Amino acid sequence: MSSRLFSDDELQESTKLLALVVDAFTDEHGSEPTLGEFLEILGPSIPTNNAYMGASPIPLKFKAKTKGNRSYKSEPSERVADLNDNTFNEASELLAFLAERAGSADGQEVSPTDLAGYVFQVLQAARFPFFDVSSDSVVDLTAPVPKRIPKAKVGDVVAIPAAEAGYHLALVLADDQTGLALGLLRGTFSVPRVGNVDRHQPLHIPVYTGQALIKNGTWLIVDHQETLLGLFPDPPELYWEAVTAFGDRFGEYGAAGIIDGPKRLINKAEAEAVGLLNGTYRQSFLEEHLQTILNAGQFDNGPVPGFWR
C-alpha cells in the first residue's frame, strides 16, 4: 500500500466522487454495482493524460481481499460491458483526483501500486454499501502489473492515443510476413473499452503496421474480442495496381488478395474506393505515421469492408 495518507477533507471529496461513479451505474441499471463491478469500471478508467499518473497497463486489474483475508472473486460483468461512457468518465475523475492530490504533494508520479492504496483509503472511509459487500469490508487492494513485454495476437483490441484525449480502437486481424494487420473501429473513445460489440462499425479497410508502439506501451492492448473479427475481411487483403512496378498485370483495375495466395480482380468502384486509381493506397504504415493520420482524420471518409461486395 502507498504510505501517503489523505486528509479528512481529501477523503470527503474522494467519497463524493466515488458516489458519482455509483450513481451513474445505478441510473443505468437500477441497482448499485457489486464491488467487482466497481473495480472493473476503474480498470479502463486510468487517467493517462494526467501529469501525475505514471505508466500503467490499461485496463488495470485490481485485486481485493475482504475480512478474513479472503480473496474477492468476480467474473467480468455484462452490466459493465453495457454501460455507456458516463460511468467510466466519473471513475476517471475519481482516479485523477487521487493522482493529482498525491502527486502534487509528493512531487512524483503515482504508480499503479500507489493508486490501489489510495482507492483502498477511499473505500475504507466511504463505508459504502455495494450490492454484495460494504466498502469498509475490503482489507487489502492491489494492482499487480505484469512484467512481460506485450505482443498482440489475433482478436486483441489495441488502443491508440488520440490527439486531444481518448483513443482510437483497432482490432488485430493478423500477424504475418506483411506485418500486423489492424481493423480500425469508427469513432474515438473517451475510455479504452469496447463495451457493447454490436455498436461498432469498421472505419476503413484493414491496414498493416508494426508492433513497436505496442511493445513500448504507447499503444495498449485493452481487450480481446474475437466477435469483432466478422466486421473485416478474413483474411485481410492487400491491393495491387493493374500494372505493378515489377511488371505484373492484374486485369483492368487491379487485384486484391494475400501476399502469397491467389488474387481476385477488382472492379473500378473498388479500385477507386481504396485509392488505387489516384495513387493514395498504401499497403502498410509505420506506427507513428498511422497514429498521425488517424489523429488528422485522414481515414474518416474512407471505404469500409463490404462497401464494394
N, C-alpha and C positions, 0 to 999 in steps of 0.2 A: 504494500500500500504506500501511497505517497505520504511523506512526512508532513506536508503542509496542511494546516487545519484552517478551515474557513471561519470567518467571524459569524456571529449570530445574524447580522444584517445580510451578509452574503448568502447564508443558508436560507434565510427567509425569502430572499429574492429567487434563489435557485428552486425552492419549493413551489413558488408561484409559476415558474417556467415549467417545472415538471407537471403541474396541474394542467397547464395549457396543452401539453402533449396528450395527457389522458383525456381531457375534454374533447380534443379534436378526434381522437379514436372513438370515443363514446358517441359523438354526434353522428358518426358514420355507421356504427354497428349496434348502438343501443345499450351497450354494457361496457364496463371498464375492461382494459386489456389484462391478460394474465401477466405475471412477472416475465415469463418467457417471451410474450409478445412485445412487451415494453423493451426488453433487451434486444430483440430482433429489429425493432424500429430504430434503436440507437445505432446499430451496426453500420448501415449505409449512410448515416447522417453526420459522419465526421466532417467538421468544417475545414476542408482542405485549403480554402482561401483565407484562412485565419493566420495572422502573423505569428501567433504564439503556439499554434498546433504543429508539432513535429511530424515527421514522416510516419505514416500509419497505413497498414493494409485496409482496404475497403472491400466488402464490409468487415468491420472489426468484430470479432467473435468474443462476446462477454460470457464468462462462466461464473455462476453464482453458487454459493453454499448457504443453506438455511440452518436454523437452530438444530443442534445435534450434530453439526458439521456434516450434514447430508448434502451431497451434490444435487443441485437442482437440475432436473432433466426436462426438456421440452422438445417437441418436433416443430419444424417450420409450419407457420400458421397460414391457412388460406385467408383468414381475415386480414392479416398483414399484407399479403400479396395483393389483395383487392383494394387497399387504401389508395386514395389519391395522394398527391404530394404534400397536402397541408400538414398532416401529422408529422411527416418527416422534416418539414421545414421548421416546425415548432421544436422538434427534437434537436435539430441543428443549432437553433438559437440557445437552447439549454447548454449544449456542449461548448458552444462558442463563448458563452458567459463564463463557464468554469475555466476554460483555457485562458481567456483574457485576464481574469482576476488572478489566477495562479501565475501565469507567465509574466504579467506586468509587475507583480510583487517580487517574484524570484529572479527576474531578469534572464530567464531561459525558456526554451521550448518545452512544451508539455508532451511527454511520451504516452503511448497507449497505456502503459502501466500506471502512470500518474493519473490519467483520465479515469481509469477504472476506480482508483482510490477516491477521486473527487465525487464521482457518481455514487459511490458507496456512502460517503458522508451525507449526501443529499437524501438517499434512501433511508438512512438511519434517522435523520432529522425530520423527515416528512411524516413518518408513521402513516403512510398512505395505504389504504386497503385496495390492493389489486384484486382481480377477480378470484384468484386462487390463494394468495398469501398476502400478508401485510408486509409493507416495505421494510419495517424495522425487524422482521424475522430474518433478513439477509445478514449473515455474519461474515461473509467474505465475497469479494467481487474482483475478478481478474480479467485480463485481456491478453492471453498468450499470443505472441507474434511468431509465426513460422519463420525459420531462418533460411529456408531454401530459396534459390533464385527462381522466380516464376517462369513458367513456359506454357504458352497457350496450347490448347488442344481443341479439336473439332467440337462445337457446341458451347464453348466458353463465350461469355459476354464480356467485351472489353470496353472500359470507359475511357474516352479520350477527352481531356480537359478542353472546355470551350473557351472562347476568347475572354468574355467578361466574367461569367460564372456558370456553373453547371457543367454538363458533359454531353458529348456525342456518344451514342452507344453503337457498337458493332458486334456482329456475331462471327465467330471463327468458322469458316466453311471448309477449309482445307489447309494442310501444311505440306507442301510438296517441293519439287525442284524449282518451281517458279517463285516460291515464297509463301507467305502467309496470306491466304485469301480471306477477305473480310466482306461481309454483307452489312452495309450501313443501314441503320434504322432511322426513319424520318423523325425530325424534330430534335430539340435539345432538352435535357432533363436536369431539373434542379438538384436531384439526388441521383446517384448512380445505381438505379434499380430498374428492373424490367417491369415489375408489377404484373398486371393482367396481360398475358401474352396476346390475347385477342385484340388488343388496342393497337398493335404495331403494324406498320407498313414499311416496305423497303424504300430507301431513298434513291438508290442508284444501282446500276449493275455492279456485280462484285468487283472489288479492287484488290490488287496484290501489293504487299508491303513486307517489312521485316519485323523481327521481334525485339530489336534493341531497346525501344522505349518501354516495352513490357518488362524486359529483364532488369532495367534500371529503376522501375517503379513509376515512371512518368505516366504510362498507360496502365490501368488497373484491371485485373481480372476480377469481376464483381459477381459473377453468377455463372451457372451452367444451364442452358435452356435448349435442349435438342428439339423441342417442339417448334422453335422458330426456324429451323432449317428448311422447312417447307416453303418459306417465303422466297427462297432463292433457288436458282438452277442447281441441280445435282447431276454431275459435278459442276463447279463454277467454270465458266468458259472464258477463253481468250478470243480475241478477234484478229484477223489478218486482212490486210488490204487485198484488192483484186489482183494486184501485181506487187509482190514484196521486193525488198531490196536485194534478196537473193535470187530473184527471177522466178519464184513460184507464182503460179497463176491460180486464182480461185474465182472462177465464174466472172460475172459482170460487176458485182458489187462487193465481193469479199466473202469471208467464211468465218465460222466460229467453231470452237471445239477445245479439247485439251491438248497440251503441247505435244504429247507423243501418241495421240489417238486419232481416230477418224474426225474429219471436218465436215460440217454441213454448210452448204452455200446459203447465203442470206440474200434477202431482197433489198430494194432501195430504201424502204422505210426503216428497216432495222439498221442498215448502214448509216443512214442519216442520224438515227436516234442515238447511236453510240459514238458518233463523231468520226467515223471512218472517212466520210466524203469531204469533210472540211479540215481534216488533219488534226483534230483535237483529241482523238482517242489515245489513251496511254494504257499499256498493259500493267505497269507497276509504278509505285511511288516510293520514294524514300519516306521514312516515318515522319520526319519533321515537316516535309513538304505536304504530306497528306493531311497532317493536323492543320497546317496553314491554310490550305484551300478549303478544308471543311469549315474553318472559322470565317473564311471570306465568303462562304455561301455559294461557292462555285458549283456544287453538286445539287443545289436546291431545286433546280428545274430540270434535272437530268432524268433520263428514262428509268423506269423501274422494270425489274424482271417480269416477264409476261406481257409487257406492253405490245410486243410485236408477235406474240404467239397466237 
